[in-house]
């Protein structure tokens, strides 16, 4: 009798998946594991996750719990649930993301092995420590093998990041990166409007949660920029130029991205997309609203939860886009300058001089 000896690790398609999956994939594959992803978010997954937590828990955590259940239903018995405390000194995640392993441990009463490494740069737990801890929990202790896996993870992640900065769509960039490819950005037709969406990857790139916001904007003739289109260095620099500081771990996707496009006058408007009741997001949105007001850049804040209806969501987006169109038309008319042929200009100037001379003569009689 043959037994399946393939080692499998499950990764929920939620939270850190949307920022770090290319690294996770390369790292675990190099360690000899096959990565099993949960299904894409569905209403069933959201409803399942909601049943396990108290009602005022934010939508991203409900979704994460639903994805854990989805992996368990697939028969996966080893699941990756990292605790991402801080990504730089005193640059923290929210308490729920910091405590994900404890949340899952206390609400899901099913047997499975949870791989729960900690990243906490505030307390000198580096990313290398995080990777070593992950490998050790999988009973892998050979330093050379772990270092090789870290290198493999970065190779794939760097390809993903390069394509993202060039504007390759999220899913396409991930697919090509894990297949070892780098593709060039196709020539795009210039759209009449552009916006920057300030949002966490787990809210924006989850098509069920965001209700395909980017695709909806594209159909309306709007080019959408995201945090993935801004380098880490540019995002941090832009936050500083606004006179703010980075406090939250995912702030580069929100404040950093919005600040970059705001300071460079590259967009017609800003769309903030956040989960209802998210404290850190509300603070970051307020910061950008203040600075957008200073620069007279329109901004809309879209709050989402499991009850958000698509009809009302689309109506608000359409109204915002219509307003941007009207504003741009008005500015275009105000800035329009009629260029006359030189002979006509000379006649007008001479005529004005004669009139001014006559007016001056009359005024002194």
Secondary structure as the mmCIF struct_conf table of DSSP 4:
data_model
#
loop_
_struct_conf.conf_type_id
_struct_conf.id
_struct_conf.beg_label_comp_id
_struct_conf.beg_label_asym_id
_struct_conf.beg_label_seq_id
_struct_conf.end_label_comp_id
_struct_conf.end_label_asym_id
_struct_conf.end_label_seq_id
STRN STRN1 UNK A 8 UNK A 11
BEND BEND1 UNK A 13 UNK A 14
TURN_TY1_P TURN_TY1_P1 UNK A 15 UNK A 16
HELX_RH_AL_P HELX_RH_AL_P1 UNK A 17 UNK A 30
TURN_TY1_P TURN_TY1_P2 UNK A 31 UNK A 32
STRN STRN2 UNK A 34 UNK A 37
HELX_LH_PP_P HELX_LH_PP_P1 UNK A 38 UNK A 41
HELX_RH_AL_P HELX_RH_AL_P2 UNK A 43 UNK A 52
BEND BEND2 UNK A 53 UNK A 53
TURN_TY1_P TURN_TY1_P3 UNK A 55 UNK A 56
BEND BEND3 UNK A 57 UNK A 57
HELX_RH_AL_P HELX_RH_AL_P3 UNK A 59 UNK A 73
TURN_TY1_P TURN_TY1_P4 UNK A 74 UNK A 75
STRN STRN3 UNK A 78 UNK A 80
STRN STRN4 UNK A 83 UNK A 88
TURN_TY1_P TURN_TY1_P5 UNK A 89 UNK A 90
STRN STRN5 UNK A 91 UNK A 92
HELX_RH_AL_P HELX_RH_AL_P4 UNK A 95 UNK A 98
TURN_TY1_P TURN_TY1_P6 UNK A 99 UNK A 99
HELX_RH_AL_P HELX_RH_AL_P5 UNK A 100 UNK A 107
BEND BEND4 UNK A 110 UNK A 110
STRN STRN6 UNK A 113 UNK A 115
STRN STRN7 UNK A 118 UNK A 120
HELX_RH_3T_P HELX_RH_3T_P1 UNK A 121 UNK A 123
TURN_TY1_P TURN_TY1_P7 UNK A 124 UNK A 124
STRN STRN8 UNK A 125 UNK A 125
HELX_RH_AL_P HELX_RH_AL_P6 UNK A 127 UNK A 137
TURN_TY1_P TURN_TY1_P8 UNK A 138 UNK A 139
HELX_RH_AL_P HELX_RH_AL_P7 UNK A 143 UNK A 165
TURN_TY1_P TURN_TY1_P9 UNK A 166 UNK A 167
HELX_RH_AL_P HELX_RH_AL_P8 UNK A 170 UNK A 178
TURN_TY1_P TURN_TY1_P10 UNK A 179 UNK A 180
HELX_LH_PP_P HELX_LH_PP_P2 UNK A 184 UNK A 191
BEND BEND5 UNK A 192 UNK A 192
STRN STRN9 UNK A 193 UNK A 198
HELX_RH_AL_P HELX_RH_AL_P9 UNK A 201 UNK A 204
BEND BEND6 UNK A 205 UNK A 205
HELX_RH_AL_P HELX_RH_AL_P10 UNK A 207 UNK A 210
TURN_TY1_P TURN_TY1_P11 UNK A 211 UNK A 211
BEND BEND7 UNK A 212 UNK A 212
HELX_RH_AL_P HELX_RH_AL_P11 UNK A 213 UNK A 219
TURN_TY1_P TURN_TY1_P12 UNK A 220 UNK A 221
STRN STRN10 UNK A 222 UNK A 225
HELX_RH_3T_P HELX_RH_3T_P2 UNK A 227 UNK A 229
BEND BEND8 UNK A 230 UNK A 230
HELX_RH_AL_P HELX_RH_AL_P12 UNK A 232 UNK A 241
TURN_TY1_P TURN_TY1_P13 UNK A 242 UNK A 243
STRN STRN11 UNK A 248 UNK A 248
TURN_TY1_P TURN_TY1_P14 UNK A 249 UNK A 250
HELX_RH_3T_P HELX_RH_3T_P3 UNK A 251 UNK A 253
TURN_TY1_P TURN_TY1_P15 UNK A 254 UNK A 254
HELX_RH_AL_P HELX_RH_AL_P13 UNK A 255 UNK A 263
TURN_TY1_P TURN_TY1_P16 UNK A 264 UNK A 265
BEND BEND9 UNK A 268 UNK A 268
STRN STRN12 UNK A 269 UNK A 275
TURN_TY1_P TURN_TY1_P17 UNK A 276 UNK A 277
HELX_RH_AL_P HELX_RH_AL_P14 UNK A 279 UNK A 294
TURN_TY1_P TURN_TY1_P18 UNK A 295 UNK A 296
STRN STRN13 UNK A 298 UNK A 304
TURN_TY1_P TURN_TY1_P19 UNK A 306 UNK A 307
HELX_RH_AL_P HELX_RH_AL_P15 UNK A 310 UNK A 334
TURN_TY1_P TURN_TY1_P20 UNK A 335 UNK A 335
HELX_LH_PP_P HELX_LH_PP_P3 UNK A 338 UNK A 341
HELX_RH_AL_P HELX_RH_AL_P16 UNK A 342 UNK A 363
TURN_TY1_P TURN_TY1_P21 UNK A 364 UNK A 364
#
